[in-house]
Amino acid sequence: MSTGGPSLPQQRNLVTSIPGPESLARLDRKKAHVADGVGTMLPVFVVAAGGGVLVDADGNSLIDLGSGIAVTSVGNAAPSVVSRVQEQVAAFTHSCFMVTPYDGYVDVCEQLAELTPGDHEKKSALFNSGAEAVENAVKIARVATGRDAVAVFDHAYHGRTNLTMAMTAKNMPYKNGFGPFAGEVYRVPMSYPFRDDLSGEEAAKRAIDVMDKQIGADNLACVVIEPIQGEGGFVVPAPGFLPALSAWAKDTGVVFVADEIQTGFCRTGDWFACDDEGVEPDLITLAKGIAGGLPLAAVTGRAELMDAVHVGGLGGTYGGNPVACAAGLGALEEMRSHDLTGRARDIGTRMADRLRKIAADHPVIGDVRGRGAMMAIELTTPGTLSPEPVRTAAVSSYCHQQGVVTLTCGTWGNVVRFLPPLSISDTLLDEALDVVAEAFAATA
């Protein structure tokens, strides 16, 4: 797999403390000119990136276990992405597809129809962000069904627009003070094997009972669910949960929407997380890993649903921008040519084995879970389900100081999530996990 830049050494190398003096100086500029509401988890200013490393303004080389939150799965400067973007920029940067169309937009939609689950006829609409995709999926479902209600799940994260904030479970930092939120959004229980000890079928029955009793299927436009929850803590539902929900939705005429924004494009060891149990969503929302770091998103779904919306009802000035589409086509080329689904499975096996060994030595790790290159550990008071967010923050902070970029998540802030680029080497990955092990020993 290309590192995305032959001159960028694939190694961890710390020449200053983290953050270093140059990053701290630039942080002062950020403080002066960027709104405080735009937070920064690790204040190192990146000047180069590729493969599995980020290089900061002080010359430190950090191992990346975050991929810009599952975005740079093919690396930060994958050759096919770079070459296609350069070619497109030289041709034209924008025309607005709604004014004068271009092939790149159609090419992306064609490939999404081929790649997404199911062999039914599909169409797509392209947008800029995951939140836009989710919001438009709800719009499509409402028009297609003539119904208003939307069902979402405990611990869900769907975005930061008004509607998607209503659909998101976690208050801080995503919702606090930003209401009132959009109406007709209802929350139902998620399958959370570490915390509920229910089979997938039992958890689905519980969720369906809530939807039947508290909403009514005849009022429900769509069920929107992340096949593996992202910000909510990398919660992997018990086997059978998703198929049961999908079957119920089909029987009741409810549109089943899979939010694959974080799980999509090889991340979980399949092209899409729904593939694991053969679930075929009516609509699927896509973003993050789709375009190697450029802003691109999509709703792909059954043609009859996608075509239910009146002409002009979907779109946006920048949606499906030609440069972003070129990046998307380049990213898909990288995924195919380097078998990144297989690479994600290899990374997942390697991470799971190592994380379980760390957990055996540190009982504060209550659960190791995930799929493919989307793994997490949940920290709890040993022998209980009581969250340990302080220890979680300390572990992640230690990793940062030692030059490993880790991310936290979860409703209680007690989950460390691992999202390495699929271009990372085994050597770098092993070294990063060594640091994670050190972090638990150092913070014990």
SEMARTOR-23951 format. One record per residue (C-alpha): x, y, z. Coordinates in steps of 0.2 Angstrom, whole numbers. Each point is the difference from the previous one (the first is absolute). Layout:
<rs>
<r><x>X</x><y>Y</y><z>Z</z></r>
...
</rs>
This chain:
<rs>
<r><x>0</x><y>0</y><z>0</z></r>
<r><x>7</x><y>17</y><z>-5</z></r>
<r><x>4</x><y>12</y><z>15</z></r>
<r><x>-6</x><y>14</y><z>-10</z></r>
<r><x>17</x><y>9</y><z>-1</z></r>
<r><x>16</x><y>-9</y><z>-3</z></r>
<r><x>10</x><y>14</y><z>9</z></r>
<r><x>-10</x><y>-2</y><z>17</z></r>
<r><x>8</x><y>-13</y><z>11</z></r>
<r><x>-12</x><y>-12</y><z>8</z></r>
<r><x>6</x><y>1</y><z>18</z></r>
<r><x>-4</x><y>8</y><z>17</z></r>
<r><x>13</x><y>14</y><z>4</z></r>
<r><x>-2</x><y>12</y><z>13</z></r>
<r><x>12</x><y>15</y><z>0</z></r>
<r><x>-9</x><y>11</y><z>12</z></r>
<r><x>-14</x><y>-2</y><z>13</z></r>
<r><x>-17</x><y>-1</y><z>-6</z></r>
<r><x>-6</x><y>13</y><z>-4</z></r>
<r><x>17</x><y>8</y><z>-5</z></r>
<r><x>4</x><y>19</y><z>0</z></r>
<r><x>-5</x><y>3</y><z>-18</z></r>
<r><x>-17</x><y>-8</y><z>2</z></r>
<r><x>-3</x><y>9</y><z>16</z></r>
<r><x>4</x><y>17</y><z>-9</z></r>
<r><x>-12</x><y>-5</y><z>-14</z></r>
<r><x>-13</x><y>-4</y><z>13</z></r>
<r><x>1</x><y>18</y><z>6</z></r>
<r><x>-5</x><y>5</y><z>-17</z></r>
<r><x>-14</x><y>-12</y><z>0</z></r>
<r><x>-6</x><y>7</y><z>17</z></r>
<r><x>0</x><y>17</y><z>-8</z></r>
<r><x>-9</x><y>-4</y><z>-16</z></r>
<r><x>-10</x><y>-16</y><z>2</z></r>
<r><x>-16</x><y>-1</y><z>10</z></r>
<r><x>2</x><y>-8</y><z>17</z></r>
<r><x>-14</x><y>-12</y><z>-4</z></r>
<r><x>11</x><y>-9</y><z>-13</z></r>
<r><x>9</x><y>-11</y><z>12</z></r>
<r><x>17</x><y>-9</y><z>-3</z></r>
<r><x>4</x><y>-16</y><z>8</z></r>
<r><x>19</x><y>-1</y><z>-3</z></r>
<r><x>7</x><y>17</y><z>-4</z></r>
<r><x>14</x><y>-4</y><z>-12</z></r>
<r><x>0</x><y>8</y><z>-17</z></r>
<r><x>2</x><y>-12</y><z>-14</z></r>
<r><x>11</x><y>4</y><z>-15</z></r>
<r><x>1</x><y>-17</y><z>-8</z></r>
<r><x>-9</x><y>-17</y><z>1</z></r>
<r><x>-1</x><y>-16</y><z>-9</z></r>
<r><x>0</x><y>-19</y><z>3</z></r>
<r><x>-2</x><y>-1</y><z>19</z></r>
<r><x>9</x><y>16</y><z>6</z></r>
<r><x>-4</x><y>18</y><z>3</z></r>
<r><x>15</x><y>12</y><z>0</z></r>
<r><x>-2</x><y>16</y><z>10</z></r>
<r><x>7</x><y>18</y><z>-1</z></r>
<r><x>14</x><y>-5</y><z>12</z></r>
<r><x>6</x><y>-15</y><z>-10</z></r>
<r><x>-8</x><y>-13</y><z>11</z></r>
<r><x>-7</x><y>-15</y><z>-9</z></r>
<r><x>-15</x><y>-8</y><z>9</z></r>
<r><x>-9</x><y>-16</y><z>-3</z></r>
<r><x>-18</x><y>3</y><z>-6</z></r>
<r><x>-13</x><y>-12</y><z>8</z></r>
<r><x>-14</x><y>12</y><z>-5</z></r>
<r><x>0</x><y>3</y><z>-19</z></r>
<r><x>-8</x><y>17</y><z>3</z></r>
<r><x>-15</x><y>-9</y><z>8</z></r>
<r><x>-1</x><y>-15</y><z>-13</z></r>
<r><x>3</x><y>12</y><z>-15</z></r>
<r><x>17</x><y>-4</y><z>-7</z></r>
<r><x>-2</x><y>-19</y><z>-1</z></r>
<r><x>11</x><y>0</y><z>-16</z></r>
<r><x>13</x><y>12</y><z>8</z></r>
<r><x>2</x><y>18</y><z>-1</z></r>
<r><x>7</x><y>2</y><z>-17</z></r>
<r><x>-4</x><y>-16</y><z>-9</z></r>
<r><x>8</x><y>0</y><z>-18</z></r>
<r><x>-17</x><y>-3</y><z>-9</z></r>
<r><x>-9</x><y>14</y><z>10</z></r>
<r><x>14</x><y>12</y><z>-3</z></r>
<r><x>2</x><y>-3</y><z>-19</z></r>
<r><x>-19</x><y>1</y><z>-3</z></r>
<r><x>-2</x><y>16</y><z>11</z></r>
<r><x>15</x><y>8</y><z>-9</z></r>
<r><x>-8</x><y>-4</y><z>-17</z></r>
<r><x>-17</x><y>6</y><z>5</z></r>
<r><x>6</x><y>16</y><z>7</z></r>
<r><x>10</x><y>4</y><z>-16</z></r>
<r><x>-16</x><y>-3</y><z>-10</z></r>
<r><x>-13</x><y>9</y><z>11</z></r>
<r><x>-4</x><y>2</y><z>19</z></r>
<r><x>-19</x><y>3</y><z>0</z></r>
<r><x>-15</x><y>2</y><z>-11</z></r>
<r><x>-14</x><y>-6</y><z>11</z></r>
<r><x>-8</x><y>-16</y><z>-5</z></r>
<r><x>-17</x><y>8</y><z>1</z></r>
<r><x>5</x><y>13</y><z>-13</z></r>
<r><x>12</x><y>-10</y><z>-12</z></r>
<r><x>3</x><y>-18</y><z>4</z></r>
<r><x>17</x><y>-10</y><z>-2</z></r>
<r><x>5</x><y>-18</y><z>-2</z></r>
<r><x>9</x><y>-1</y><z>17</z></r>
<r><x>-17</x><y>2</y><z>10</z></r>
<r><x>-8</x><y>-14</y><z>-11</z></r>
<r><x>15</x><y>-11</y><z>2</z></r>
<r><x>0</x><y>0</y><z>19</z></r>
<r><x>-19</x><y>-4</y><z>0</z></r>
<r><x>3</x><y>-14</y><z>-12</z></r>
<r><x>13</x><y>-8</y><z>11</z></r>
<r><x>-10</x><y>3</y><z>16</z></r>
<r><x>-14</x><y>-10</y><z>-9</z></r>
<r><x>11</x><y>-14</y><z>-3</z></r>
<r><x>9</x><y>-1</y><z>17</z></r>
<r><x>-14</x><y>3</y><z>13</z></r>
<r><x>-10</x><y>-15</y><z>6</z></r>
<r><x>-13</x><y>-8</y><z>-11</z></r>
<r><x>-2</x><y>-2</y><z>-18</z></r>
<r><x>-16</x><y>10</y><z>-2</z></r>
<r><x>-1</x><y>15</y><z>-11</z></r>
<r><x>8</x><y>15</y><z>9</z></r>
<r><x>3</x><y>18</y><z>-2</z></r>
<r><x>10</x><y>13</y><z>10</z></r>
<r><x>1</x><y>18</y><z>4</z></r>
<r><x>16</x><y>8</y><z>6</z></r>
<r><x>3</x><y>13</y><z>14</z></r>
<r><x>15</x><y>7</y><z>10</z></r>
<r><x>-1</x><y>-8</y><z>17</z></r>
<r><x>-7</x><y>-14</y><z>10</z></r>
<r><x>-13</x><y>11</y><z>9</z></r>
<r><x>-7</x><y>6</y><z>-17</z></r>
<r><x>-1</x><y>-18</y><z>-6</z></r>
<r><x>-10</x><y>-5</y><z>15</z></r>
<r><x>-12</x><y>15</y><z>-1</z></r>
<r><x>-3</x><y>-4</y><z>-18</z></r>
<r><x>-3</x><y>-18</y><z>3</z></r>
<r><x>-14</x><y>5</y><z>12</z></r>
<r><x>-7</x><y>12</y><z>-12</z></r>
<r><x>-1</x><y>-13</y><z>-13</z></r>
<r><x>-8</x><y>-13</y><z>12</z></r>
<r><x>-13</x><y>13</y><z>5</z></r>
<r><x>-5</x><y>4</y><z>-18</z></r>
<r><x>0</x><y>-18</y><z>-6</z></r>
<r><x>-11</x><y>-6</y><z>15</z></r>
<r><x>-10</x><y>15</y><z>3</z></r>
<r><x>4</x><y>-2</y><z>19</z></r>
<r><x>9</x><y>11</y><z>12</z></r>
<r><x>8</x><y>-10</y><z>14</z></r>
<r><x>18</x><y>-5</y><z>1</z></r>
<r><x>6</x><y>-13</y><z>12</z></r>
<r><x>18</x><y>0</y><z>6</z></r>
<r><x>10</x><y>-9</y><z>14</z></r>
<r><x>8</x><y>2</y><z>17</z></r>
<r><x>18</x><y>6</y><z>-2</z></r>
<r><x>-2</x><y>5</y><z>-18</z></r>
<r><x>10</x><y>14</y><z>-9</z></r>
<r><x>-7</x><y>7</y><z>-16</z></r>
<r><x>7</x><y>18</y><z>-2</z></r>
<r><x>-1</x><y>18</y><z>6</z></r>
<r><x>-14</x><y>7</y><z>-11</z></r>
<r><x>-16</x><y>4</y><z>9</z></r>
<r><x>-8</x><y>-16</y><z>-6</z></r>
<r><x>15</x><y>-11</y><z>3</z></r>
<r><x>3</x><y>7</y><z>17</z></r>
<r><x>-18</x><y>-5</y><z>5</z></r>
<r><x>5</x><y>-17</y><z>-7</z></r>
<r><x>16</x><y>-1</y><z>10</z></r>
<r><x>0</x><y>-7</y><z>18</z></r>
<r><x>14</x><y>9</y><z>9</z></r>
<r><x>-3</x><y>17</y><z>7</z></r>
<r><x>18</x><y>7</y><z>3</z></r>
<r><x>8</x><y>6</y><z>-11</z></r>
<r><x>-12</x><y>-2</y><z>-14</z></r>
<r><x>-17</x><y>6</y><z>6</z></r>
<r><x>2</x><y>10</y><z>15</z></r>
<r><x>-8</x><y>17</y><z>-1</z></r>
<r><x>-5</x><y>-2</y><z>-19</z></r>
<r><x>-18</x><y>-4</y><z>2</z></r>
<r><x>-14</x><y>0</y><z>-4</z></r>
<r><x>3</x><y>-15</y><z>-11</z></r>
<r><x>-10</x><y>-7</y><z>-15</z></r>
<r><x>-16</x><y>-10</y><z>5</z></r>
<r><x>-6</x><y>-17</y><z>-4</z></r>
<r><x>16</x><y>-9</y><z>5</z></r>
<r><x>-2</x><y>-14</y><z>12</z></r>
<r><x>14</x><y>-10</y><z>9</z></r>
<r><x>-1</x><y>-19</y><z>3</z></r>
<r><x>12</x><y>-12</y><z>9</z></r>
<r><x>15</x><y>-6</y><z>-9</z></r>
<r><x>8</x><y>-17</y><z>1</z></r>
<r><x>15</x><y>2</y><z>11</z></r>
<r><x>7</x><y>-17</y><z>4</z></r>
<r><x>12</x><y>5</y><z>14</z></r>
<r><x>-14</x><y>9</y><z>9</z></r>
<r><x>-16</x><y>-9</y><z>-3</z></r>
<r><x>4</x><y>-18</y><z>-2</z></r>
<r><x>-14</x><y>-3</y><z>-13</z></r>
<r><x>1</x><y>-10</y><z>-16</z></r>
<r><x>-2</x><y>10</y><z>-16</z></r>
<r><x>-18</x><y>-7</y><z>-2</z></r>
<r><x>-5</x><y>5</y><z>17</z></r>
<r><x>8</x><y>17</y><z>-1</z></r>
<r><x>-9</x><y>3</y><z>-17</z></r>
<r><x>-17</x><y>-6</y><z>8</z></r>
<r><x>3</x><y>13</y><z>14</z></r>
<r><x>3</x><y>14</y><z>-13</z></r>
<r><x>-14</x><y>-5</y><z>-11</z></r>
<r><x>-12</x><y>0</y><z>15</z></r>
<r><x>4</x><y>18</y><z>4</z></r>
<r><x>-2</x><y>5</y><z>-18</z></r>
<r><x>-17</x><y>-9</y><z>-1</z></r>
<r><x>-7</x><y>6</y><z>16</z></r>
<r><x>8</x><y>18</y><z>1</z></r>
<r><x>1</x><y>5</y><z>-18</z></r>
<r><x>-11</x><y>-11</y><z>-11</z></r>
<r><x>7</x><y>-8</y><z>-15</z></r>
<r><x>-13</x><y>9</y><z>-11</z></r>
<r><x>7</x><y>17</y><z>6</z></r>
<r><x>19</x><y>-5</y><z>-3</z></r>
<r><x>9</x><y>6</y><z>-15</z></r>
<r><x>16</x><y>-8</y><z>4</z></r>
<r><x>12</x><y>-9</y><z>12</z></r>
<r><x>17</x><y>7</y><z>0</z></r>
<r><x>14</x><y>-10</y><z>7</z></r>
<r><x>19</x><y>-2</y><z>0</z></r>
<r><x>4</x><y>-18</y><z>-3</z></r>
<r><x>14</x><y>3</y><z>12</z></r>
<r><x>-2</x><y>15</y><z>10</z></r>
<r><x>15</x><y>13</y><z>-1</z></r>
<r><x>0</x><y>14</y><z>12</z></r>
<r><x>-12</x><y>-10</y><z>12</z></r>
<r><x>14</x><y>-11</y><z>4</z></r>
<r><x>3</x><y>-12</y><z>-15</z></r>
<r><x>-14</x><y>-11</y><z>6</z></r>
<r><x>-2</x><y>-15</y><z>-10</z></r>
<r><x>-18</x><y>-7</y><z>1</z></r>
<r><x>-3</x><y>-18</y><z>4</z></r>
<r><x>-1</x><y>-12</y><z>-15</z></r>
<r><x>-18</x><y>0</y><z>-7</z></r>
<r><x>-5</x><y>18</y><z>6</z></r>
<r><x>2</x><y>9</y><z>-17</z></r>
<r><x>-8</x><y>-14</y><z>-10</z></r>
<r><x>-15</x><y>0</y><z>11</z></r>
<r><x>-2</x><y>18</y><z>0</z></r>
<r><x>2</x><y>0</y><z>-19</z></r>
<r><x>-13</x><y>-13</y><z>-2</z></r>
<r><x>-12</x><y>9</y><z>11</z></r>
<r><x>2</x><y>16</y><z>-10</z></r>
<r><x>-3</x><y>-9</y><z>-16</z></r>
<r><x>-16</x><y>-8</y><z>7</z></r>
<r><x>-7</x><y>17</y><z>6</z></r>
<r><x>5</x><y>11</y><z>-15</z></r>
<r><x>13</x><y>9</y><z>11</z></r>
<r><x>16</x><y>6</y><z>-9</z></r>
<r><x>15</x><y>-8</y><z>7</z></r>
<r><x>15</x><y>12</y><z>0</z></r>
<r><x>18</x><y>-6</y><z>4</z></r>
<r><x>11</x><y>14</y><z>5</z></r>
<r><x>17</x><y>-7</y><z>-6</z></r>
<r><x>9</x><y>17</y><z>1</z></r>
<r><x>13</x><y>-7</y><z>12</z></r>
<r><x>-1</x><y>-18</y><z>-4</z></r>
<r><x>0</x><y>1</y><z>-19</z></r>
<r><x>13</x><y>-3</y><z>-14</z></r>
<r><x>10</x><y>-15</y><z>7</z></r>
<r><x>2</x><y>6</y><z>18</z></r>
<r><x>-8</x><y>-15</y><z>8</z></r>
<r><x>7</x><y>-13</y><z>-12</z></r>
<r><x>-14</x><y>0</y><z>-12</z></r>
<r><x>-4</x><y>14</y><z>-12</z></r>
<r><x>-14</x><y>5</y><z>12</z></r>
<r><x>-4</x><y>-6</y><z>18</z></r>
<r><x>-18</x><y>-6</y><z>-6</z></r>
<r><x>9</x><y>-13</y><z>-11</z></r>
<r><x>5</x><y>-10</y><z>15</z></r>
<r><x>-18</x><y>-7</y><z>3</z></r>
<r><x>-6</x><y>3</y><z>-18</z></r>
<r><x>-12</x><y>14</y><z>5</z></r>
<r><x>-5</x><y>10</y><z>-15</z></r>
<r><x>-6</x><y>18</y><z>6</z></r>
<r><x>-13</x><y>10</y><z>-10</z></r>
<r><x>12</x><y>15</y><z>1</z></r>
<r><x>18</x><y>1</y><z>5</z></r>
<r><x>9</x><y>16</y><z>6</z></r>
<r><x>18</x><y>2</y><z>-5</z></r>
<r><x>14</x><y>12</y><z>4</z></r>
<r><x>17</x><y>0</y><z>9</z></r>
<r><x>11</x><y>-14</y><z>-9</z></r>
<r><x>-9</x><y>3</y><z>-17</z></r>
<r><x>13</x><y>13</y><z>-7</z></r>
<r><x>17</x><y>-1</y><z>9</z></r>
<r><x>-3</x><y>16</y><z>10</z></r>
<r><x>-10</x><y>11</y><z>-12</z></r>
<r><x>-18</x><y>5</y><z>5</z></r>
<r><x>-12</x><y>-12</y><z>-9</z></r>
<r><x>-15</x><y>-9</y><z>6</z></r>
<r><x>-14</x><y>-10</y><z>-7</z></r>
<r><x>-17</x><y>-8</y><z>2</z></r>
<r><x>-2</x><y>-16</y><z>-10</z></r>
<r><x>-16</x><y>-10</y><z>0</z></r>
<r><x>-14</x><y>-8</y><z>-9</z></r>
<r><x>-3</x><y>9</y><z>-16</z></r>
<r><x>-19</x><y>1</y><z>3</z></r>
<r><x>4</x><y>9</y><z>17</z></r>
<r><x>13</x><y>11</y><z>-7</z></r>
<r><x>-11</x><y>6</y><z>-14</z></r>
<r><x>-15</x><y>3</y><z>11</z></r>
<r><x>7</x><y>18</y><z>4</z></r>
<r><x>-6</x><y>14</y><z>-13</z></r>
<r><x>13</x><y>7</y><z>-12</z></r>
<r><x>10</x><y>13</y><z>9</z></r>
<r><x>-4</x><y>-7</y><z>18</z></r>
<r><x>18</x><y>-7</y><z>2</z></r>
<r><x>16</x><y>8</y><z>-3</z></r>
<r><x>11</x><y>14</y><z>6</z></r>
<r><x>13</x><y>12</y><z>-8</z></r>
<r><x>15</x><y>-10</y><z>4</z></r>
<r><x>-7</x><y>-17</y><z>1</z></r>
<r><x>10</x><y>-12</y><z>-10</z></r>
<r><x>13</x><y>13</y><z>-4</z></r>
<r><x>11</x><y>-6</y><z>-15</z></r>
<r><x>16</x><y>0</y><z>10</z></r>
<r><x>-8</x><y>-10</y><z>14</z></r>
<r><x>-7</x><y>-12</y><z>-12</z></r>
<r><x>17</x><y>-3</y><z>-8</z></r>
<r><x>7</x><y>-3</y><z>17</z></r>
<r><x>-14</x><y>-13</y><z>3</z></r>
<r><x>4</x><y>-9</y><z>-16</z></r>
<r><x>18</x><y>0</y><z>5</z></r>
<r><x>-4</x><y>-7</y><z>17</z></r>
<r><x>-11</x><y>-14</y><z>-7</z></r>
<r><x>14</x><y>-4</y><z>-12</z></r>
<r><x>12</x><y>-2</y><z>15</z></r>
<r><x>-12</x><y>-10</y><z>10</z></r>
<r><x>-2</x><y>-13</y><z>-14</z></r>
<r><x>18</x><y>-1</y><z>-6</z></r>
<r><x>7</x><y>-2</y><z>18</z></r>
<r><x>-14</x><y>-12</y><z>6</z></r>
<r><x>-3</x><y>12</y><z>15</z></r>
<r><x>-15</x><y>-11</y><z>6</z></r>
<r><x>13</x><y>-14</y><z>3</z></r>
<r><x>12</x><y>12</y><z>7</z></r>
<r><x>-13</x><y>6</y><z>13</z></r>
<r><x>-3</x><y>-18</y><z>5</z></r>
<r><x>18</x><y>-2</y><z>3</z></r>
<r><x>2</x><y>16</y><z>10</z></r>
<r><x>-16</x><y>-5</y><z>10</z></r>
<r><x>7</x><y>-17</y><z>5</z></r>
<r><x>17</x><y>8</y><z>5</z></r>
<r><x>-8</x><y>13</y><z>10</z></r>
<r><x>-13</x><y>-11</y><z>8</z></r>
<r><x>13</x><y>-13</y><z>6</z></r>
<r><x>11</x><y>13</y><z>7</z></r>
<r><x>-14</x><y>10</y><z>9</z></r>
<r><x>-6</x><y>-16</y><z>8</z></r>
<r><x>18</x><y>-3</y><z>7</z></r>
<r><x>0</x><y>17</y><z>7</z></r>
<r><x>-17</x><y>-2</y><z>7</z></r>
<r><x>6</x><y>-16</y><z>9</z></r>
<r><x>12</x><y>10</y><z>9</z></r>
<r><x>-11</x><y>15</y><z>4</z></r>
<r><x>-17</x><y>-4</y><z>6</z></r>
<r><x>-6</x><y>18</y><z>-2</z></r>
<r><x>-3</x><y>-5</y><z>-18</z></r>
<r><x>-17</x><y>-7</y><z>1</z></r>
<r><x>-3</x><y>-4</y><z>-19</z></r>
<r><x>10</x><y>-2</y><z>-16</z></r>
<r><x>-11</x><y>1</y><z>-15</z></r>
<r><x>-1</x><y>6</y><z>-18</z></r>
<r><x>3</x><y>-7</y><z>-17</z></r>
<r><x>14</x><y>2</y><z>-12</z></r>
<r><x>10</x><y>16</y><z>1</z></r>
<r><x>-14</x><y>7</y><z>12</z></r>
<r><x>4</x><y>-6</y><z>17</z></r>
<r><x>-3</x><y>7</y><z>18</z></r>
<r><x>3</x><y>-4</y><z>18</z></r>
<r><x>-13</x><y>6</y><z>13</z></r>
<r><x>7</x><y>4</y><z>17</z></r>
<r><x>-11</x><y>-4</y><z>16</z></r>
<r><x>4</x><y>-2</y><z>18</z></r>
<r><x>6</x><y>-18</y><z>1</z></r>
<r><x>-15</x><y>-12</y><z>3</z></r>
<r><x>-13</x><y>13</y><z>-4</z></r>
<r><x>-8</x><y>10</y><z>-14</z></r>
<r><x>5</x><y>17</y><z>8</z></r>
<r><x>9</x><y>10</y><z>-13</z></r>
<r><x>17</x><y>6</y><z>3</z></r>
<r><x>2</x><y>16</y><z>-11</z></r>
<r><x>14</x><y>8</y><z>10</z></r>
<r><x>11</x><y>-15</y><z>-3</z></r>
<r><x>-5</x><y>-1</y><z>-18</z></r>
<r><x>6</x><y>18</y><z>-2</z></r>
<r><x>16</x><y>-3</y><z>9</z></r>
<r><x>4</x><y>-15</y><z>-11</z></r>
<r><x>-4</x><y>10</y><z>-16</z></r>
<r><x>11</x><y>15</y><z>6</z></r>
<r><x>14</x><y>-12</y><z>4</z></r>
<r><x>0</x><y>-6</y><z>-18</z></r>
<r><x>-1</x><y>17</y><z>-7</z></r>
<r><x>16</x><y>5</y><z>10</z></r>
<r><x>9</x><y>-15</y><z>-6</z></r>
<r><x>-5</x><y>4</y><z>-19</z></r>
<r><x>-15</x><y>-11</y><z>-3</z></r>
<r><x>-16</x><y>8</y><z>-5</z></r>
<r><x>-15</x><y>-9</y><z>9</z></r>
<r><x>-18</x><y>6</y><z>1</z></r>
<r><x>-13</x><y>-2</y><z>14</z></r>
<r><x>-19</x><y>-2</y><z>-2</z></r>
<r><x>-15</x><y>-8</y><z>8</z></r>
<r><x>-15</x><y>7</y><z>9</z></r>
<r><x>10</x><y>1</y><z>16</z></r>
<r><x>16</x><y>4</y><z>-8</z></r>
<r><x>8</x><y>-16</y><z>6</z></r>
<r><x>5</x><y>-8</y><z>-17</z></r>
<r><x>16</x><y>1</y><z>-9</z></r>
<r><x>-3</x><y>-4</y><z>-19</z></r>
<r><x>13</x><y>-5</y><z>-12</z></r>
<r><x>-2</x><y>5</y><z>-19</z></r>
<r><x>17</x><y>-2</y><z>-8</z></r>
<r><x>2</x><y>4</y><z>-18</z></r>
<r><x>-1</x><y>-16</y><z>-10</z></r>
<r><x>17</x><y>5</y><z>-8</z></r>
<r><x>9</x><y>-2</y><z>17</z></r>
<r><x>14</x><y>-13</y><z>1</z></r>
<r><x>-1</x><y>-14</y><z>13</z></r>
<r><x>16</x><y>7</y><z>7</z></r>
<r><x>-7</x><y>17</y><z>4</z></r>
<r><x>-17</x><y>-8</y><z>6</z></r>
<r><x>10</x><y>-11</y><z>12</z></r>
<r><x>10</x><y>14</y><z>7</z></r>
<r><x>-16</x><y>10</y><z>3</z></r>
<r><x>-7</x><y>-14</y><z>9</z></r>
<r><x>15</x><y>-1</y><z>11</z></r>
<r><x>-3</x><y>18</y><z>5</z></r>
<r><x>-18</x><y>-4</y><z>4</z></r>
<r><x>6</x><y>-14</y><z>11</z></r>
<r><x>13</x><y>12</y><z>8</z></r>
<r><x>-14</x><y>13</y><z>3</z></r>
<r><x>-10</x><y>-12</y><z>11</z></r>
<r><x>15</x><y>-5</y><z>10</z></r>
<r><x>5</x><y>19</y><z>2</z></r>
<r><x>-18</x><y>5</y><z>5</z></r>
<r><x>-4</x><y>-15</y><z>12</z></r>
</rs>
